[in-house]
Amino acid sequence: MLEHLRCPRCRGPLSQGPSFPDGSGLLLCACETAYPVLVGVPILVPEPALYLHQHRDAVLATLAEQGLATPEAVRLVLDFAAACPGGEPLRFGDDWVHDEASWPEPTEGAPEALLSLLEQAQGAPERAIEELLGGPHDLVAELGCGSGLLTTRLRARHGTVLACDLSLRAVLRAGPPGLVLDAEALPLAELDALVAANLIDLLDEPEAFLDEALERASRVVLSSPEPELLDGADASRHAVPWVRPHGPSEWQIYLLSVARFERRPA
Ligand SMILES: C[S@@+](CC[C@H](N)C(=O)[O-])C[C@H]1O[C@@H](n2cnc3c(N)ncnc32)[C@H](O)[C@@H]1O
């Protein structure tokens, strides 16, 4: 995977530093930044010490839950976190990583119209994204992979799909290959395509993100419940129902825009 990665600070290539049998170790950049790799997952955010300081407990809990709290991985987390004293611990988007693989059965007696909408909506965003993505492509990055549902579908069609998220739990749940990154400092080299479902509306600078994404990939497919963020897409665009189950009697329904962007020839 190393040839597809770049330093999120200076965009330089990365080299393998010390490594351990559990897949943990360091990636090194000529700009003198070292990035930890935890049980095979590179943490390629611009400030890795700050990230592991702020998310230390969530990262350690994630490793423990997954049975991956090896002495080497735990040592790396603690060493990086200790190199950055101060600052408030933060949570990352773990609430998006629950098991959404099966929908709850709607409460008995739910109206027909609701049942029919739920049936139509199930998988609709994923189908729209897959259609606009085309392919199959050799190398795709999915940013903000969340629960990993889309990742699994993409992996059935495309060669290599990198599962990327700010949350280590999301990356581990999606399975390898994957990395922890900040979509606003993309540590990726050239790809065939890039997908980000329901991420752009969470970013501070969505326009800058899109420019960066098109520098890495000639085709970018995005979805968002905020259609204006997808202005400038090519003519291929869908609006589909997006339903988020929160239990057998609570469902949130959005109208989701899904759009494709193509890199313009220089
Ligand atoms: C709204 S959820 C969408 C998850 C999934 N793509 C879906 O559609 O169900 C956003 C995801 O993006 C991740 N995320 C938030 N900010 C991010 C950032 N700056 N870089 C990378 N991932 C980020 C969160 O951890 C979360 O998994």
Ligand as a Chemical Component Dictionary entry (heavy atoms), coordinates in Angstrom:
data_LIG
# 
_chem_comp.id                   LIG 
_chem_comp.type                 NON-POLYMER 
_chem_comp.pdbx_formal_charge   0 
_chem_comp.three_letter_code    LIG 
# 
loop_
_chem_comp_atom.comp_id 
_chem_comp_atom.atom_id 
_chem_comp_atom.alt_atom_id 
_chem_comp_atom.type_symbol 
_chem_comp_atom.charge 
_chem_comp_atom.model_Cartn_x 
_chem_comp_atom.model_Cartn_y 
_chem_comp_atom.model_Cartn_z 
_chem_comp_atom.pdbx_ordinal 
LIG C1  C1  C 0  -21.928 10.894 8.324  1  
LIG S1  S1  S 1  -20.783 9.577  8.525  2  
LIG C2  C2  C 0  -20.982 8.733  6.966  3  
LIG C3  C3  C 0  -20.552 7.312  7.039  4  
LIG C4  C4  C 0  -20.827 6.498  5.775  5  
LIG N1  N1  N 0  -20.047 6.998  4.653  6  
LIG C5  C5  C 0  -22.305 6.517  5.472  7  
LIG O1  O1  O 0  -22.705 7.136  4.488  8  
LIG O2  O2  O -1 -23.072 5.905  6.235  9  
LIG C6  C6  C 0  -19.245 10.442 8.325  10 
LIG C7  C7  C 0  -18.006 9.590  8.507  11 
LIG O3  O3  O 0  -16.903 10.420 8.182  12 
LIG C8  C8  C 0  -15.921 10.333 9.194  13 
LIG N2  N2  N 0  -15.251 11.635 9.215  14 
LIG C9  C9  C 0  -15.676 12.782 9.775  15 
LIG N3  N3  N 0  -14.791 13.776 9.553  16 
LIG C10 C10 C 0  -13.788 13.223 8.816  17 
LIG C11 C11 C 0  -12.584 13.732 8.254  18 
LIG N4  N4  N 0  -12.223 15.020 8.405  19 
LIG N5  N5  N 0  -11.781 12.893 7.558  20 
LIG C12 C12 C 0  -12.124 11.594 7.407  21 
LIG N6  N6  N 0  -13.256 11.042 7.903  22 
LIG C13 C13 C 0  -14.074 11.855 8.604  23 
LIG C14 C14 C 0  -16.666 9.987  10.464 24 
LIG O4  O4  O 0  -15.802 9.333  11.379 25 
LIG C15 C15 C 0  -17.784 9.090  9.931  26 
LIG O5  O5  O 0  -17.388 7.750  9.865  27 
# 
loop_
_chem_comp_bond.comp_id 
_chem_comp_bond.atom_id_1 
_chem_comp_bond.atom_id_2 
_chem_comp_bond.value_order 
_chem_comp_bond.pdbx_ordinal 
LIG C1  S1  SING 1  
LIG S1  C2  SING 2  
LIG S1  C6  SING 3  
LIG C2  C3  SING 4  
LIG C3  C4  SING 5  
LIG C4  N1  SING 6  
LIG C4  C5  SING 7  
LIG C5  O1  DOUB 8  
LIG C5  O2  SING 9  
LIG C6  C7  SING 10 
LIG C7  O3  SING 11 
LIG C7  C15 SING 12 
LIG O3  C8  SING 13 
LIG C8  N2  SING 14 
LIG C8  C14 SING 15 
LIG N2  C9  SING 16 
LIG N2  C13 SING 17 
LIG C9  N3  DOUB 18 
LIG N3  C10 SING 19 
LIG C10 C11 SING 20 
LIG C10 C13 DOUB 21 
LIG C11 N4  SING 22 
LIG C11 N5  DOUB 23 
LIG N5  C12 SING 24 
LIG C12 N6  DOUB 25 
LIG N6  C13 SING 26 
LIG C14 O4  SING 27 
LIG C14 C15 SING 28 
LIG C15 O5  SING 29 
# 
